[in-house]
Each structure stands twice: as structure tokens, then as C-alpha cells.
Amino acid sequence: MHPTIQKFHDLVLAHDHDGVPALMAEDVRFQPPTYWATWNGRAAVGAVLAHVNQVFTDFQYRRVMGAGNDWALEFQCKVDGLDCVGVDLITLNDDGLMQEFEVVMRPYKTIGALRAAMNARVAADPAFAEHKSALS
């Protein structure tokens, strides 16, 4: 496994999100499963993922697949008591940092619960307002 992917995997499982932004390119792009938009930049993506790390419970990776710069990390978790299966699709740049990060999930009901939980967390986080301009 690529060292960046291994480190990301380990940090997520340890619920230690502080080290995750250092694994990202400064201009990383993140596509969430909850709406058709993209978060741009290390600070904004790091903030979004930190909140997600608090919303997901019983999180575990089921499989890690990939080689070179392209990786798929299949996971399962719960969101507000609802079961979920998803995949982190990650593309690394030539420096080994996360350049593209997309999350796909199912079922639909759980994605709705994730969106509601994230909206509530972001609304209650005054520091998050500075990241709104990073959404395109």
C-alpha cells in the first residue's frame, strides 16, 4: 500500500484527524456524497473531513484496492444509527499527496442522514464560515 494511503487509513481508524491535512495537496479537490459540488483546498477539505470523522460511527475499512496513484478504500459505518457502505476514491499527485478525493455511498437514506448531521455540525462551527468560499 502507498505510504500516504496507509497513513490516511491509520489516522482515520484512530479518529486522529489532525494529521490528515498534511497528506493532501494544497489544492486538493473533494467531492462529497451528499451533493454535487466540490470542496477545494487543504484547509477546507481538512475541516469537512474532520466533521465527517465525528459523524461516522462504527467505522471500519473492508477493503483497500489500488496501485500507483489511484486507490479505492471501501468502508462501512453508521450514520445516526443507519448502516452505510461507501468508497473513498483517492488520486495521489506525483508528490504522493492526495489530489482528488471523492466519496460514494449507499443507501440513499443514510446519505440524507449524513447531510443533515453535517449541516448541523457546520452551522454550529463558527470557524467553518471561512471555508464556504472553497465550495464550487
C-alpha positions as CSV (number, residue, x, y, z in Angstrom):
1,M,0.0,0.0,0.0
2,H,1.2,3.5,-0.8
3,P,2.6,5.2,2.4
4,T,0.1,8.1,2.1
5,I,-2.9,5.8,1.8
6,Q,-1.6,3.7,4.8
7,K,-1.1,6.8,6.9
8,F,-4.6,8.1,6.0
9,H,-6.1,4.7,6.8
10,D,-4.3,4.6,10.2
11,L,-5.3,8.1,11.1
12,V,-9.0,7.6,10.2
13,L,-9.2,4.4,12.2
14,A,-7.6,6.1,15.2
15,H,-10.0,9.0,14.9
16,D,-7.0,11.3,14.8
17,H,-7.8,13.8,12.1
18,D,-5.1,16.3,12.9
19,G,-2.6,14.6,10.6
20,V,-4.8,14.2,7.6
21,P,-4.4,17.7,6.0
22,A,-0.6,17.1,5.7
23,L,-1.4,14.2,3.4
24,M,-3.2,16.4,1.0
25,A,-2.0,18.6,-1.8
26,E,-2.6,22.3,-1.1
27,D,-5.1,22.4,-4.0
28,V,-6.8,19.1,-3.2
29,R,-10.4,18.7,-4.5
30,F,-13.0,16.8,-2.5
31,Q,-16.4,15.6,-3.9
32,P,-18.8,14.6,-1.0
33,P,-21.5,12.0,-1.4
34,T,-24.2,14.4,-0.2
35,Y,-24.4,16.9,-3.0
36,W,-23.0,17.7,-6.4
37,A,-20.3,20.2,-5.5
38,T,-16.6,20.2,-4.8
39,W,-14.6,21.5,-1.8
40,N,-11.3,23.0,-2.9
41,G,-8.1,23.4,-0.9
42,R,-6.4,21.7,2.0
43,A,-7.9,23.8,4.8
44,A,-11.5,23.4,3.6
45,V,-11.2,19.7,2.9
46,G,-9.5,19.1,6.2
47,A,-12.3,20.9,8.0
48,V,-15.0,18.9,6.2
49,L,-13.3,15.5,6.8
50,A,-12.8,16.4,10.5
51,H,-16.5,16.8,10.9
52,V,-17.3,13.6,8.9
53,N,-14.9,11.8,11.3
54,Q,-17.2,12.8,14.1
55,V,-20.5,11.8,12.3
56,F,-19.5,8.3,11.2
57,T,-19.7,5.7,14.0
58,D,-18.6,2.0,13.9
59,F,-16.3,2.9,11.0
60,Q,-14.1,0.2,9.5
61,Y,-12.4,-0.4,6.2
62,R,-13.5,-3.5,4.4
63,R,-11.0,-3.5,1.5
64,V,-8.3,-1.3,0.1
65,M,-7.7,-1.6,-3.6
66,G,-5.3,0.2,-5.9
67,A,-1.8,0.8,-7.1
68,G,0.3,3.7,-8.1
69,N,-1.7,6.9,-7.7
70,D,-5.2,5.5,-7.8
71,W,-6.8,4.0,-4.7
72,A,-10.3,2.8,-3.6
73,L,-10.9,2.4,0.2
74,E,-14.2,0.5,0.8
75,F,-15.7,1.2,4.2
76,Q,-18.7,0.5,6.3
77,C,-20.1,2.6,9.1
78,K,-23.2,4.0,10.7
79,V,-24.7,7.5,10.5
80,D,-27.3,8.3,13.1
81,G,-27.8,4.5,13.6
82,L,-28.3,3.8,9.9
83,D,-26.0,1.3,8.1
84,C,-23.8,2.6,5.3
85,V,-21.3,1.2,2.8
86,G,-19.1,3.6,0.8
87,V,-15.8,4.0,-1.1
88,D,-13.2,6.7,-0.8
89,L,-11.8,7.2,-4.3
90,I,-8.4,8.8,-4.0
91,T,-5.9,10.0,-6.6
92,L,-2.5,11.0,-5.5
93,N,-0.3,13.5,-7.3
94,D,3.3,12.9,-8.3
95,D,4.5,14.0,-4.8
96,G,2.3,11.3,-3.2
97,L,-0.2,13.7,-1.8
98,M,-4.0,13.4,-2.1
99,Q,-5.0,15.5,-5.2
100,E,-8.5,14.2,-5.8
101,F,-10.8,12.7,-3.2
102,E,-14.4,11.5,-4.0
103,V,-16.7,9.6,-1.7
104,V,-19.6,7.5,-2.9
105,M,-22.0,5.9,-0.5
106,R,-25.3,4.0,-0.2
107,P,-28.1,3.7,0.8
108,Y,-29.9,6.9,0.0
109,K,-31.5,7.2,3.4
110,T,-28.1,7.2,5.1
111,I,-26.7,9.8,2.8
112,G,-29.7,12.1,3.8
113,A,-28.8,11.5,7.5
114,L,-25.2,12.4,6.8
115,R,-26.2,15.6,5.0
116,A,-28.4,16.6,7.9
117,A,-25.7,15.8,10.5
118,M,-23.1,17.6,8.5
119,N,-25.3,20.7,8.0
120,A,-25.9,20.8,11.8
121,R,-22.2,20.5,12.7
122,V,-21.1,23.1,10.2
123,A,-23.8,25.5,11.2
124,A,-22.6,25.2,14.9
125,D,-18.9,25.7,13.9
126,P,-18.2,29.4,13.7
127,A,-14.7,28.7,12.3
128,F,-16.3,26.8,9.3
129,A,-17.6,30.0,7.8
130,E,-14.2,30.9,6.3
131,H,-14.3,27.7,4.3
132,K,-17.6,28.4,2.5
133,S,-15.7,30.2,-0.3
134,A,-13.9,27.0,-1.1
135,L,-17.1,25.3,-2.4
136,S,-17.6,25.2,-6.1
